[in-house]
Amino acid sequence: RREVTMELAKSAGQVVRLLTTDGESISGEVQCYDAAARMIVLRLPSAGAKRSYRLLSDECVQSVEATEVPLPPNPEPITAPVPDVERQAVAEKFAKAHYYAQLESSKIGVGVSERAQRIFNALAKTLPCAWRGTDIVVMDDVLVSPPYDATSCSGGNNASRARVQKVLEGELRKLM
């Protein structure tokens, strides 16, 4: 990790090929590397008058390799000053995106079948659901256990359990 950071820090203005941790190869000219934000800005090859840039976290970079192939020059110089970035707004936007990403990832069952995940997704469209191990907790009250049918509902009062069973039966019919 330290070698990648040092390589990025000294490669401003150079054309490099980055290999990301997910195996993607990206070539471009390093415009800048911000060690505090741990971000790299690459100018990518682009056709026409438009410029194309990519921002990457250095955590996503597995390796950096300088290349001999230069990018074509920018078609026109930028004359307008680049506006300042409101760090607080960026931090808030990142926190919000992170919160929603965690919320979405909590909807993915661990160690459950594809059928169980589809049932969860169908229930979650109409009722608040969460995973508790391999069980689906609906409305913080009713537990739906494998094999995820109406007879496997437990907990809650009769009315809430009946509501979950009815919705579950309807969703199971749609999934079959």
TILUM-267530 format. One record per residue: residue in one letter; x, y, z of N, C-alpha, C, O, CB in turn. Coordinates in Angstrom, 2 decimals, decimal comma. Glycine has a CB too. Example, Ala and Ser with C-alpha at 12.3 -4.5 7.8 and 13.67 -1.06 7.14 Angstrom:
<nodes>
A/13,19/-5,69/7,80/12,30/-4,50/7,80/13,20/-3,30/7,80/14,24/-3,32/8,46/11,31/-4,47/9,05
S/12,85/-2,25/7,08/13,67/-1,06/7,14/12,90/0,03/7,87/13,41/1,14/8,04/14,08/-0,60/5,72
</nodes>
This chain:
<nodes>
R/0,83/-1,19/0,00/0,00/0,00/0,00/0,88/1,26/0,00/0,61/2,20/-0,74/-0,95/0,00/1,21
R/1,91/1,25/0,82/2,79/2,42/0,92/3,50/2,68/-0,41/3,70/3,83/-0,80/3,83/2,21/2,04
E/3,88/1,60/-1,12/4,58/1,77/-2,39/3,66/2,44/-3,41/4,10/3,29/-4,18/5,06/0,41/-2,93
V/2,39/2,05/-3,43/1,42/2,63/-4,36/1,24/4,11/-4,05/1,23/4,94/-4,97/0,05/1,90/-4,29
T/1,11/4,46/-2,77/0,93/5,86/-2,37/2,14/6,69/-2,79/1,97/7,80/-3,31/0,72/5,96/-0,85
M/3,33/6,18/-2,58/4,54/6,92/-2,96/4,62/7,08/-4,48/5,02/8,13/-4,97/5,80/6,20/-2,44
E/4,25/6,03/-5,22/4,27/6,09/-6,68/3,27/7,12/-7,20/3,57/7,87/-8,12/3,96/4,70/-7,27
L/2,07/7,16/-6,60/1,06/8,13/-7,01/1,52/9,56/-6,72/1,31/10,46/-7,52/-0,27/7,85/-6,32
A/2,15/9,75/-5,57/2,59/11,09/-5,15/3,60/11,69/-6,12/3,62/12,91/-6,30/3,18/11,03/-3,76
K/4,43/10,87/-6,74/5,46/11,41/-7,63/5,10/11,32/-9,12/5,95/11,58/-9,97/6,75/10,68/-7,39
S/3,85/10,94/-9,44/3,51/10,73/-10,84/2,61/11,81/-11,46/2,04/11,59/-12,53/2,85/9,41/-10,99
A/2,47/12,95/-10,81/1,67/14,04/-11,38/2,24/14,45/-12,73/3,44/14,68/-12,85/1,61/15,26/-10,42
G/1,38/14,55/-13,74/1,80/14,92/-15,09/2,22/13,75/-15,94/2,42/13,91/-17,15/2,90/15,89/-15,02
Q/2,36/12,57/-15,36/2,78/11,39/-16,12/1,57/10,59/-16,58/0,50/10,63/-15,96/3,70/10,50/-15,27
V/1,75/9,87/-17,67/0,73/8,95/-18,14/1,02/7,61/-17,48/2,14/7,09/-17,56/0,70/8,84/-19,72
V/0,01/7,06/-16,83/0,19/5,81/-16,08/-0,91/4,81/-16,43/-1,95/5,17/-16,99/0,20/6,08/-14,56
R/-0,64/3,57/-16,09/-1,66/2,54/-16,16/-1,85/2,06/-14,73/-0,91/1,61/-14,08/-1,25/1,35/-17,14
L/-3,10/2,17/-14,23/-3,43/1,73/-12,88/-4,15/0,40/-12,96/-5,00/0,20/-13,82/-4,28/2,78/-12,13
L/-3,82/-0,49/-12,07/-4,57/-1,73/-11,92/-5,33/-1,61/-10,61/-4,73/-1,43/-9,55/-3,63/-3,01/-11,94
T/-6,66/-1,71/-10,69/-7,47/-1,56/-9,50/-7,60/-2,89/-8,77/-7,27/-3,95/-9,30/-8,87/-1,01/-9,85
T/-8,07/-2,81/-7,54/-8,21/-4,02/-6,72/-9,26/-4,97/-7,28/-9,26/-6,15/-6,95/-8,57/-3,64/-5,28
D/-10,16/-4,47/-8,14/-11,14/-5,37/-8,75/-10,72/-5,79/-10,16/-11,54/-6,32/-10,92/-12,51/-4,69/-8,81
G/-9,45/-5,56/-10,51/-8,90/-6,08/-11,77/-9,05/-5,17/-12,97/-8,64/-5,56/-14,07/-9,54/-7,35/-12,08
E/-9,60/-3,98/-12,81/-9,77/-3,06/-13,93/-8,45/-2,35/-14,22/-7,74/-1,94/-13,30/-10,88/-2,02/-13,63
S/-8,12/-2,20/-15,49/-6,92/-1,48/-15,92/-7,37/-0,12/-16,46/-8,21/-0,06/-17,36/-6,10/-2,28/-16,99
I/-6,80/0,95/-15,91/-7,19/2,31/-16,31/-5,93/3,06/-16,71/-4,97/3,12/-15,94/-7,95/3,05/-15,16
S/-5,93/3,63/-17,91/-4,79/4,44/-18,36/-5,22/5,89/-18,43/-6,34/6,20/-18,85/-4,26/3,95/-19,74
G/-4,32/6,78/-18,03/-4,60/8,20/-18,09/-3,45/9,01/-17,55/-2,48/8,47/-17,01/-5,87/8,52/-17,34
E/-3,56/10,31/-17,70/-2,54/11,23/-17,19/-2,92/11,65/-15,78/-4,04/12,08/-15,54/-2,39/12,47/-18,12
V/-1,99/11,52/-14,87/-2,24/11,90/-13,47/-2,28/13,42/-13,42/-1,27/14,09/-13,66/-1,14/11,32/-12,50
Q/-3,44/13,97/-13,09/-3,58/15,41/-12,96/-3,11/15,85/-11,57/-2,41/16,85/-11,43/-5,04/15,85/-13,20
C/-3,50/15,08/-10,56/-3,03/15,36/-9,21/-3,31/14,18/-8,31/-4,13/13,32/-8,61/-3,69/16,64/-8,65
Y/-2,61/14,15/-7,20/-2,85/13,17/-6,15/-2,94/13,93/-4,84/-2,00/14,64/-4,46/-1,73/12,07/-6,11
D/-4,05/13,78/-4,14/-4,26/14,45/-2,86/-4,05/13,42/-1,76/-4,89/12,56/-1,52/-5,70/15,08/-2,77
A/-2,91/13,52/-1,09/-2,57/12,55/-0,04/-3,51/12,64/1,15/-3,80/11,63/1,78/-1,13/12,76/0,42
A/-4,00/13,84/1,47/-4,91/14,00/2,61/-6,25/13,32/2,33/-6,80/12,64/3,19/-5,12/15,49/2,93
A/-6,77/13,53/1,12/-8,05/12,90/0,74/-7,85/11,49/0,22/-8,80/10,73/0,08/-8,77/13,75/-0,31
R/-6,59/11,15/-0,08/-6,23/9,84/-0,63/-6,95/9,59/-1,96/-7,45/8,50/-2,23/-6,57/8,71/0,38
M/-6,98/10,65/-2,80/-7,67/10,60/-4,09/-6,69/10,94/-5,21/-5,80/11,78/-5,05/-8,87/11,56/-4,11
I/-6,88/10,26/-6,34/-6,11/10,53/-7,54/-7,07/10,99/-8,63/-8,17/10,45/-8,76/-5,29/9,27/-7,99
V/-6,64/11,99/-9,40/-7,44/12,49/-10,53/-6,69/12,15/-11,80/-5,54/12,56/-11,99/-7,71/14,05/-10,42
L/-7,34/11,40/-12,70/-6,76/11,01/-13,98/-7,50/11,71/-15,11/-8,73/11,79/-15,10/-6,80/9,48/-14,16
R/-6,74/12,21/-16,09/-7,36/12,67/-17,33/-7,31/11,48/-18,27/-6,24/10,96/-18,58/-6,63/13,95/-17,95
L/-8,47/11,06/-18,72/-8,58/9,88/-19,58/-8,51/10,30/-21,04/-8,83/11,44/-21,38/-9,88/9,12/-19,29
P/-8,10/9,39/-21,92/-8,14/9,68/-23,35/-9,59/9,95/-23,76/-10,49/9,19/-23,40/-7,54/8,51/-24,17
S/-9,81/11,02/-24,52/-11,17/11,33/-24,97/-11,12/11,90/-26,37/-10,13/12,51/-26,79/-11,87/12,32/-24,01
A/-12,20/11,70/-27,09/-12,30/12,20/-28,46/-13,07/13,51/-28,46/-13,96/13,73/-27,63/-12,98/11,16/-29,38
G/-12,74/14,37/-29,38/-13,47/15,62/-29,52/-13,01/16,66/-28,51/-11,92/16,59/-27,96/-14,95/15,37/-29,36
A/-13,88/17,64/-28,30/-13,53/18,78/-27,45/-13,78/18,53/-25,97/-13,39/19,34/-25,14/-14,29/19,98/-27,89
K/-14,42/17,44/-25,64/-14,73/17,18/-24,23/-13,54/16,57/-23,52/-12,74/15,85/-24,11/-15,95/16,26/-24,11
R/-13,46/16,88/-22,25/-12,44/16,28/-21,40/-13,11/15,21/-20,54/-14,28/15,33/-20,17/-11,72/17,35/-20,51
S/-12,37/14,19/-20,25/-12,90/13,11/-19,42/-11,92/12,85/-18,28/-10,73/12,60/-18,50/-13,14/11,83/-20,27
Y/-12,44/12,90/-17,06/-11,61/12,69/-15,88/-12,19/11,56/-15,04/-13,38/11,26/-15,10/-11,49/13,98/-15,05
R/-11,33/10,96/-14,25/-11,78/9,91/-13,33/-11,11/10,14/-11,98/-9,90/10,36/-11,91/-11,44/8,48/-13,88
L/-11,91/10,09/-10,93/-11,39/10,21/-9,58/-11,41/8,84/-8,94/-12,41/8,12/-9,02/-12,21/11,23/-8,74
L/-10,32/8,46/-8,31/-10,21/7,17/-7,66/-9,61/7,33/-6,27/-8,72/8,15/-6,06/-9,36/6,20/-8,50
S/-10,11/6,55/-5,35/-9,49/6,47/-4,04/-8,22/5,64/-4,18/-8,21/4,65/-4,92/-10,46/5,86/-2,97
D/-7,16/6,02/-3,48/-5,93/5,23/-3,60/-6,09/3,84/-3,00/-5,27/2,95/-3,26/-4,78/5,96/-2,91
E/-7,13/3,63/-2,20/-7,40/2,31/-1,64/-7,81/1,33/-2,74/-7,68/0,11/-2,57/-8,49/2,39/-0,57
C/-8,31/1,85/-3,86/-8,75/1,01/-4,98/-7,61/0,66/-5,93/-7,79/-0,16/-6,83/-9,86/1,70/-5,75
V/-6,45/1,27/-5,75/-5,33/1,08/-6,67/-4,41/-0,01/-6,14/-3,89/0,07/-5,03/-4,55/2,39/-6,88
Q/-4,22/-1,03/-6,97/-3,35/-2,14/-6,60/-1,91/-1,90/-7,07/-0,96/-2,20/-6,35/-3,88/-3,45/-7,18
S/-1,77/-1,35/-8,29/-0,43/-1,07/-8,79/-0,47/0,11/-9,75/-1,51/0,42/-10,34/0,16/-2,31/-9,49
V/0,70/0,77/-9,90/0,86/1,93/-10,77/2,05/1,63/-11,69/3,11/1,22/-11,23/1,08/3,26/-9,95
E/1,84/1,86/-12,99/2,91/1,62/-13,96/2,96/2,80/-14,92/1,97/3,13/-15,57/2,68/0,27/-14,74
A/4,13/3,44/-15,00/4,30/4,55/-15,94/4,31/3,99/-17,35/4,87/2,92/-17,59/5,62/5,35/-15,65
T/3,69/4,70/-18,30/3,66/4,26/-19,69/4,34/5,30/-20,57/4,46/6,47/-20,19/2,20/4,01/-20,17
E/4,78/4,88/-21,72/5,49/5,76/-22,66/4,53/6,44/-23,63/4,92/7,38/-24,31/6,54/4,97/-23,44
V/3,28/5,97/-23,70/2,32/6,49/-24,68/1,68/7,76/-24,12/0,93/7,69/-23,14/1,23/5,42/-25,02
P/1,96/8,93/-24,72/1,36/10,16/-24,22/-0,10/10,29/-24,67/-0,49/9,75/-25,70/2,16/11,39/-24,69
L/-0,87/11,00/-23,90/-2,25/11,30/-24,30/-2,22/12,49/-25,25/-1,30/13,31/-25,19/-3,16/11,61/-23,05
P/-3,20/12,58/-26,14/-3,26/13,78/-26,98/-3,50/15,00/-26,09/-4,14/14,89/-25,04/-4,39/13,65/-28,06
P/-3,00/16,17/-26,50/-3,19/17,36/-25,65/-4,66/17,74/-25,57/-5,47/17,37/-26,42/-2,37/18,55/-26,20
N/-4,99/18,49/-24,53/-6,35/19,00/-24,40/-6,65/19,88/-25,59/-5,79/20,66/-26,00/-6,55/19,77/-23,06
P/-7,85/19,80/-26,16/-8,17/20,59/-27,35/-8,14/22,10/-27,10/-7,68/22,85/-27,96/-9,53/20,20/-27,86
E/-8,61/22,54/-25,96/-8,62/23,97/-25,65/-8,24/24,13/-24,18/-8,63/23,31/-23,35/-10,01/24,62/-25,94
P/-7,50/25,17/-23,87/-7,18/25,37/-22,46/-8,43/25,80/-21,68/-9,33/26,45/-22,22/-6,06/26,42/-22,30
I/-8,47/25,43/-20,44/-9,57/25,85/-19,58/-9,26/27,26/-19,11/-8,20/27,51/-18,53/-9,78/24,87/-18,35
T/-10,19/28,18/-19,36/-9,95/29,57/-18,97/-10,68/29,94/-17,70/-10,23/30,83/-16,97/-10,36/30,49/-20,09
A/-11,79/29,30/-17,42/-12,55/29,63/-16,21/-11,88/28,98/-15,00/-11,40/27,85/-15,08/-14,03/29,15/-16,33
P/-11,84/29,71/-13,88/-11,23/29,11/-12,69/-12,12/27,97/-12,16/-13,34/27,99/-12,27/-11,02/30,19/-11,60
V/-11,46/26,98/-11,60/-12,18/25,86/-11,02/-12,78/26,31/-9,69/-12,06/26,87/-8,85/-11,24/24,62/-10,82
P/-14,05/26,09/-9,47/-14,66/26,56/-8,22/-14,14/25,76/-7,02/-13,72/24,61/-7,14/-16,20/26,44/-8,29
D/-14,17/26,42/-5,87/-13,76/25,74/-4,64/-14,75/24,64/-4,31/-15,93/24,71/-4,65/-13,67/26,75/-3,48
V/-14,26/23,62/-3,65/-15,09/22,50/-3,22/-15,47/22,73/-1,76/-14,61/22,98/-0,91/-14,35/21,13/-3,41
E/-16,74/22,63/-1,48/-17,20/22,76/-0,10/-17,00/21,42/0,58/-17,78/20,49/0,38/-18,70/23,23/-0,03
R/-15,96/21,33/1,39/-15,63/20,05/2,04/-16,77/19,53/2,90/-17,01/18,33/2,94/-14,37/20,21/2,89
Q/-17,47/20,42/3,59/-18,58/19,99/4,45/-19,69/19,34/3,61/-20,25/18,32/4,00/-19,14/21,19/5,25
A/-19,99/19,94/2,47/-21,03/19,38/1,59/-20,60/18,03/1,04/-21,41/17,11/0,94/-21,34/20,35/0,44
V/-19,32/17,90/0,68/-18,81/16,63/0,18/-18,87/15,57/1,28/-19,27/14,43/1,03/-17,35/16,79/-0,34
A/-18,48/15,95/2,49/-18,51/15,01/3,62/-19,94/14,56/3,91/-20,18/13,38/4,18/-17,90/15,64/4,87
E/-20,89/15,49/3,84/-22,29/15,14/4,08/-22,82/14,22/2,98/-23,53/13,25/3,27/-23,16/16,41/4,15
K/-22,47/14,51/1,75/-22,92/13,67/0,63/-22,33/12,27/0,75/-23,02/11,28/0,50/-22,52/14,31/-0,72
F/-21,05/12,18/1,13/-20,41/10,89/1,32/-21,07/10,12/2,46/-21,34/8,92/2,33/-18,91/11,07/1,59
A/-21,34/10,79/3,58/-21,97/10,14/4,73/-23,36/9,61/4,36/-23,74/8,51/4,76/-22,08/11,12/5,93
K/-24,10/10,38/3,59/-25,43/9,96/3,16/-25,34/8,74/2,24/-26,10/7,78/2,38/-26,16/11,11/2,46
A/-24,41/8,78/1,29/-24,23/7,65/0,38/-23,78/6,41/1,13/-24,23/5,30/0,83/-23,21/8,00/-0,72
H/-22,91/6,60/2,11/-22,42/5,48/2,91/-23,56/4,87/3,73/-23,67/3,65/3,83/-21,27/5,95/3,85
Y/-24,40/5,72/4,30/-25,54/5,24/5,08/-26,48/4,40/4,21/-26,90/3,32/4,61/-26,32/6,44/5,69
Y/-26,79/4,90/3,02/-27,71/4,17/2,14/-27,07/2,89/1,60/-27,76/1,89/1,39/-28,14/5,06/0,97
A/-25,76/2,90/1,39/-25,08/1,68/0,95/-25,13/0,62/2,05/-25,35/-0,56/1,76/-23,62/1,98/0,57
Q/-24,93/1,03/3,30/-25,03/0,09/4,42/-26,46/-0,42/4,56/-26,67/-1,60/4,83/-24,57/0,75/5,72
L/-27,42/0,46/4,38/-28,83/0,07/4,47/-29,15/-0,98/3,40/-29,81/-1,98/3,69/-29,75/1,31/4,31
E/-28,69/-0,74/2,18/-28,93/-1,70/1,10/-28,22/-3,02/1,36/-28,77/-4,09/1,08/-28,48/-1,11/-0,23
S/-27,00/-2,96/1,87/-26,27/-4,21/2,12/-26,89/-5,02/3,25/-26,73/-6,24/3,29/-24,81/-3,91/2,44
S/-27,60/-4,35/4,17/-28,26/-5,09/5,25/-29,45/-5,89/4,74/-29,97/-6,75/5,45/-28,70/-4,13/6,35
K/-29,88/-5,62/3,53/-31,00/-6,35/2,94/-30,55/-7,63/2,25/-31,37/-8,37/1,71/-31,74/-5,46/1,95
I/-29,26/-7,89/2,26/-28,73/-9,09/1,61/-28,49/-10,14/2,69/-27,68/-9,94/3,61/-27,41/-8,78/0,82
G/-29,19/-11,26/2,58/-29,06/-12,34/3,55/-27,75/-13,08/3,39/-27,30/-13,31/2,26/-30,22/-13,30/3,44
V/-27,14/-13,45/4,50/-25,88/-14,20/4,48/-26,21/-15,66/4,78/-26,83/-15,97/5,79/-24,85/-13,63/5,52
G/-25,78/-16,54/3,90/-26,01/-17,97/4,11/-27,44/-18,40/3,82/-27,90/-19,41/4,36/-25,66/-18,33/5,50
V/-28,14/-17,64/2,98/-29,51/-18,00/2,62/-29,57/-18,36/1,13/-28,70/-17,98/0,35/-30,49/-16,84/2,94
S/-30,60/-19,09/0,77/-30,75/-19,50/-0,63/-31,22/-18,33/-1,48/-31,67/-17,30/-0,97/-31,73/-20,68/-0,74
E/-31,12/-18,50/-2,78/-31,61/-17,48/-3,71/-33,12/-17,30/-3,54/-33,64/-16,19/-3,61/-31,27/-17,85/-5,18
R/-33,83/-18,42/-3,31/-35,27/-18,37/-3,09/-35,59/-17,53/-1,84/-36,51/-16,70/-1,87/-35,85/-19,80/-2,93
A/-34,85/-17,74/-0,77/-35,07/-16,99/0,46/-34,84/-15,49/0,22/-35,60/-14,66/0,73/-34,14/-17,50/1,59
Q/-33,80/-15,15/-0,54/-33,53/-13,75/-0,83/-34,64/-13,13/-1,68/-35,02/-11,98/-1,45/-32,18/-13,60/-1,54
R/-35,16/-13,89/-2,65/-36,26/-13,38/-3,46/-37,51/-13,16/-2,62/-38,23/-12,19/-2,82/-36,56/-14,33/-4,61
I/-37,77/-14,07/-1,67/-38,92/-13,91/-0,78/-38,73/-12,67/0,08/-39,66/-11,88/0,25/-39,11/-15,17/0,11
F/-37,53/-12,49/0,62/-37,24/-11,30/1,42/-37,48/-10,03/0,59/-38,15/-9,11/1,05/-35,78/-11,33/1,93
N/-36,93/-10,00/-0,62/-37,08/-8,82/-1,48/-38,55/-8,52/-1,76/-38,96/-7,36/-1,76/-36,32/-9,01/-2,79
A/-39,33/-9,57/-2,00/-40,75/-9,39/-2,29/-41,48/-8,86/-1,06/-42,30/-7,95/-1,18/-41,38/-10,71/-2,76
L/-41,19/-9,41/0,12/-41,83/-8,93/1,35/-41,43/-7,49/1,65/-42,25/-6,69/2,09/-41,46/-9,85/2,53
A/-40,17/-7,18/1,43/-39,65/-5,85/1,76/-40,26/-4,75/0,91/-40,17/-3,57/1,26/-38,14/-5,83/1,61
K/-40,87/-5,11/-0,21/-41,53/-4,10/-1,04/-42,75/-3,51/-0,34/-43,11/-2,35/-0,57/-41,93/-4,69/-2,39
T/-43,41/-4,32/0,51/-44,64/-3,85/1,15/-44,56/-3,77/2,66/-45,35/-3,05/3,28/-45,77/-4,76/0,78
L/-43,60/-4,48/3,28/-43,50/-4,49/4,73/-42,04/-4,27/5,15/-41,13/-4,71/4,45/-44,04/-5,83/5,31
P/-41,81/-3,60/6,28/-40,43/-3,43/6,74/-39,85/-4,78/7,17/-40,44/-5,48/8,00/-40,36/-2,41/7,91
C/-38,70/-5,14/6,61/-38,08/-6,44/6,87/-36,60/-6,27/7,20/-35,96/-5,30/6,81/-38,25/-7,37/5,66
A/-36,09/-7,26/7,93/-34,66/-7,33/8,23/-34,28/-8,79/8,37/-35,11/-9,64/8,68/-34,31/-6,52/9,53
W/-33,00/-9,07/8,15/-32,50/-10,42/8,34/-32,02/-10,59/9,77/-31,40/-9,68/10,33/-31,36/-10,74/7,34
R/-32,30/-11,72/10,37/-31,72/-12,13/11,65/-31,22/-13,55/11,42/-31,96/-14,52/11,58/-32,76/-12,05/12,86
G/-29,94/-13,65/11,05/-29,41/-14,95/10,65/-30,09/-15,37/9,36/-30,05/-14,65/8,37/-29,62/-16,03/11,77
T/-30,73/-16,56/9,38/-31,45/-17,02/8,19/-32,95/-16,76/8,31/-33,72/-17,16/7,44/-31,20/-18,52/7,97
D/-33,37/-16,08/9,37/-34,78/-15,75/9,56/-35,07/-14,33/9,07/-34,21/-13,45/9,14/-35,17/-15,89/11,05
I/-36,28/-14,14/8,59/-36,72/-12,81/8,16/-37,59/-12,24/9,27/-38,58/-12,86/9,68/-37,51/-12,87/6,79
V/-37,22/-11,05/9,76/-38,02/-10,37/10,78/-38,85/-9,32/10,07/-38,32/-8,41/9,42/-37,10/-9,72/11,90
V/-40,17/-9,46/10,19/-41,09/-8,55/9,50/-41,78/-7,67/10,54/-42,29/-8,17/11,54/-42,14/-9,35/8,66
M/-41,79/-6,38/10,30/-42,42/-5,39/11,17/-41,87/-5,47/12,60/-42,60/-5,21/13,56/-43,95/-5,59/11,19
D/-40,62/-5,81/12,75/-39,96/-5,95/14,06/-40,71/-6,86/15,00/-40,51/-6,78/16,22/-39,80/-4,59/14,70
D/-41,56/-7,74/14,48/-42,47/-8,48/15,33/-42,64/-9,93/14,93/-42,64/-10,82/15,78/-43,80/-7,80/15,34
V/-42,79/-10,18/13,64/-43,10/-11,52/13,14/-41,84/-12,13/12,52/-41,15/-11,48/11,75/-44,26/-11,47/12,09
L/-41,57/-13,37/12,86/-40,40/-14,09/12,38/-40,83/-15,09/11,32/-41,74/-15,89/11,54/-39,66/-14,80/13,54
V/-40,19/-15,04/10,16/-40,44/-16,01/9,09/-39,17/-16,85/8,96/-38,12/-16,34/8,56/-40,83/-15,30/7,70
S/-39,28/-18,12/9,29/-38,13/-19,03/9,28/-38,19/-19,94/8,07/-39,23/-20,07/7,44/-38,09/-19,88/10,57
P/-37,05/-20,57/7,73/-37,09/-21,54/6,63/-38,14/-22,60/6,94/-38,24/-23,03/8,08/-35,69/-22,20/6,42
P/-38,90/-23,01/5,99/-38,82/-22,88/4,53/-39,53/-21,65/3,97/-39,88/-21,63/2,79/-39,40/-24,10/3,89
Y/-39,74/-20,62/4,78/-40,29/-19,34/4,33/-41,67/-19,48/3,69/-41,90/-18,97/2,59/-39,34/-18,70/3,36
D/-42,56/-20,14/4,37/-43,95/-20,20/3,91/-44,85/-19,72/5,05/-44,36/-19,39/6,14/-44,34/-21,65/3,45
A/-46,15/-19,68/4,80/-47,09/-19,14/5,78/-47,07/-19,92/7,10/-47,33/-19,34/8,15/-48,49/-19,15/5,22
T/-46,77/-21,21/7,05/-46,75/-22,01/8,29/-45,50/-21,77/9,12/-45,44/-22,19/10,27/-46,87/-23,49/7,97
S/-44,49/-21,11/8,54/-43,25/-20,88/9,28/-43,20/-19,49/9,92/-42,13/-19,05/10,35/-42,06/-21,05/8,35
C/-44,35/-18,81/9,99/-44,44/-17,51/10,64/-44,70/-17,70/12,13/-45,52/-18,53/12,53/-45,56/-16,64/9,99
S/-43,98/-16,94/12,95/-44,20/-17,02/14,39/-44,00/-15,64/15,01/-43,48/-14,72/14,37/-43,24/-18,05/15,05
G/-44,44/-15,51/16,26/-44,29/-14,26/16,98/-45,37/-13,26/16,62/-46,24/-13,54/15,79/-42,92/-13,65/16,71
G/-45,30/-12,12/17,24/-46,26/-11,05/16,98/-47,65/-11,42/17,47/-47,88/-12,52/17,96/-46,31/-10,74/15,51
N/-48,56/-10,49/17,35/-49,95/-10,80/17,71/-50,64/-11,45/16,52/-50,09/-11,50/15,42/-50,71/-9,51/18,17
N/-51,83/-11,95/16,74/-52,55/-12,67/15,68/-52,76/-11,83/14,43/-52,61/-12,31/13,31/-53,90/-13,15/16,20
A/-53,10/-10,55/14,64/-53,38/-9,68/13,49/-52,12/-9,45/12,64/-52,18/-9,55/11,41/-53,93/-8,33/13,98
S/-51,00/-9,16/13,29/-49,78/-8,90/12,51/-49,28/-10,18/11,84/-48,82/-10,14/10,70/-48,68/-8,31/13,42
R/-49,36/-11,31/12,54/-48,94/-12,57/11,96/-49,82/-12,93/10,76/-49,32/-13,38/9,73/-48,98/-13,70/13,01
A/-51,14/-12,71/10,89/-52,07/-12,99/9,79/-51,76/-12,10/8,59/-51,84/-12,54/7,45/-53,53/-12,79/10,25
R/-51,42/-10,84/8,85/-51,08/-9,90/7,76/-49,83/-10,39/7,02/-49,80/-10,40/5,79/-50,85/-8,46/8,32
V/-48,80/-10,79/7,77/-47,57/-11,26/7,16/-47,83/-12,54/6,37/-47,31/-12,71/5,26/-46,49/-11,50/8,24
Q/-48,62/-13,45/6,93/-48,93/-14,70/6,24/-49,66/-14,43/4,92/-49,38/-15,07/3,90/-49,79/-15,61/7,14
K/-50,59/-13,49/4,95/-51,35/-13,16/3,74/-50,44/-12,58/2,66/-50,51/-12,98/1,50/-52,48/-12,16/4,07
V/-49,58/-11,64/3,05/-48,66/-11,03/2,09/-47,68/-12,09/1,58/-47,39/-12,14/0,39/-47,90/-9,84/2,74
L/-47,17/-12,92/2,48/-46,22/-13,97/2,11/-46,85/-14,95/1,12/-46,21/-15,32/0,13/-45,73/-14,72/3,35
E/-48,07/-15,38/1,36/-48,76/-16,30/0,44/-48,90/-15,67/-0,94/-48,68/-16,33/-1,96/-50,14/-16,70/0,99
G/-49,28/-14,40/-0,96/-49,42/-13,70/-2,25/-48,10/-13,58/-2,98/-48,05/-13,77/-4,19/-50,01/-12,31/-2,03
E/-47,04/-13,28/-2,27/-45,72/-13,16/-2,90/-45,20/-14,51/-3,37/-44,56/-14,60/-4,42/-44,73/-12,52/-1,94
L/-45,47/-15,56/-2,60/-45,05/-16,90/-3,01/-45,75/-17,34/-4,30/-45,15/-17,98/-5,16/-45,34/-17,91/-1,89
R/-47,02/-16,97/-4,42/-47,75/-17,27/-5,67/-47,11/-16,56/-6,86/-46,98/-17,13/-7,93/-49,25/-16,86/-5,53
K/-46,72/-15,32/-6,66/-46,09/-14,56/-7,74/-44,73/-15,12/-8,11/-44,35/-15,10/-9,28/-45,96/-13,10/-7,34
L/-43,98/-15,62/-7,13/-42,63/-16,12/-7,38/-42,63/-17,48/-8,06/-41,63/-17,87/-8,67/-41,86/-16,21/-6,07
M/-43,73/-18,21/-7,98/-43,78/-19,56/-8,56/-44,20/-19,54/-9,99/-44,29/-20,59/-10,63/-44,71/-20,45/-7,79
</nodes>
